Amino acid sequence: MNSYKNPLEERYSSEEMLFNFSHNNKFQNWRKLWIALAEIEKDLGLDITDEQIADLKANAENIDYEKAAEYEKKFRHDVMAHVHAYGDVAPSAKGIIHLGATSAFVGDNTDLIQIRDGLLILKKKLVNVMKNLADFAIQYKDLPTLGFTHFQPAQLTTVGKRATLWLQSLVLDIEELDFFLETLRFRGVKGTTGTAASFLELFNGDYSKVKHLDKELSKRFGFEKVFGVSGQTYDRKIDAKVVALLGNIAQSAHKFTNDLRLLQNLKEIEEPFEKNQIGSSAMAYKRNPMRSERIGALAKYVISLTTSSAMVASTQWFERTLDDSANKRLTIPQAFLAVDAILLIWNNIMNGIVVYPNRINKHIMEELPFMATEYIIMEEVKAGGDRQEIHEVIRVHSMEASKKVKEEGKENDLIERILNDDSLKLDKSKLKEVLDPKNFIGFAPIQTEEFIANEVQPIIDANQDLIGLEADLKV
């Protein structure tokens, strides 16, 4: 308890994402890369024996972290520290570990593996958020609610249609995620400055063997695409792009939680609130939207990281410079861990979200009389009235009704004023029928149905194997 612990590990992120960026996963991937390198080099004619490869495989998970730490303190080089630690437990293969490779061979390729696998973990959570939101949108596609522009009451929409706005952002995010995965390239085997000069010596100038080594190793780790050229490292724009993608998901989540927090203040929609949950240590009645606020906090952090990765990508020198290393160790894992937590919490919210139709209708009826004034003016004109004169009558009644609401705290009596005004000739019985909120929601229900059917459901159908997720919170 006397040293700092990362809250993403202790409080927020899932075990699968924590494992993806764990020491064991990282350094076991290093050893898998060294094994694959040795196997393919042997197949290409280098003097590497089956016994050496067997020794490497037998000790792939036998990692002495204390010994590696001693070596790193001595060498000030993490890769060479692990080369020596691996050689200690696989002595017959000590001389061929890392043969022809440079540090970025294990470091960069492992980073790309973790990025790919991390995105696949996030995709599952993202698809489940989309499924939950789509179900919510269809359930409430016909429920009228006040629309807001500038957070001022505007024309009506429906609760379901509003949910499609949250979904639209996620459709853009998952399209970007899928494109990133589809086009992600492996670094492969490129040598110290990307020229593969060390392999020129090993393979006696046979470039075809170098290309085979590059592509075969990449395929073994699940990458069909390989960088055609690189310096010592893969293009750091990959890091900037993936963190930007994570930042976009964070933006979508933050937008959702902003809306939900405002709706919870209006008592229209609420995030889950558990039986024994405490909203405030002082105010026992409070039901604070802590899940939404937590997403907002984490989202701000992720969005801030996008600048960091962009700065690293833009300030690399020539074939490589090491001022990316410490930044990458922090930025990429923590961006993934934070977005993982965001999507976990978002799913948790959707699994227990509560809608209060009566409260929503109360707010509608407070504003609907004002929204009906355009209809009233048109009906009066149809009955032979002067548009400008009628507009002035309605304006005066509206101002008086608004004054009653704002200054005296009374109900909106605009409709009663109009019904009692004998100068107005419209069919007053018809006016009461018109004041049904569903007459003011436009095409919201069908828009919701079409959007889900045409743009969201195909994504869900294509990822049916990802549907189903436990979304319990750690704290």
Buried (B, 14 or more C-beta within 10 A) or exposed (E): EEEEEEBBBEEBBBEBBBEBBBEEBBBBBBBBBBBBBBBBBBEBEBEBEEEBBEBBBEBBEEBBEEBBEBBBEEEEEBBBBBBBBBBBBBEBBBEBBBBBBBBBBBBBBBBBBBBBBBBBBBBBBBBBBBBBBBBBBBEBBBBBBBBBEEEEBEBBBBBBBBBBBBBBBBBEBBEBBBEBEEEBBBBBBBBBBBBBEBBBEBBEEBEEBBBBBBBBBBBBBEBEEBBEEBBBBBBBBBBBBBBBBBBBBBBBBBBBBBBBBBBBEBEBBBBBBEEEEEBEEEEEEEBBBBBBEBBBBBBEBBBEBBBBBBEBBEEBEEEBBEEBBEBBEEBBBBBBBBBBBBBBBBBBBBBEBEBBEEBBBEBBBBBBBBBBBEBBBEBBBEEEBEEEEBBEBBEEBBEEBEEBBEEEEEEBBBBEBBBEBEEBBBEBEEBEEBBEBEBBBBEBBEBBBEBBEEBBBEBBEEBEEBBEBEBEBEE
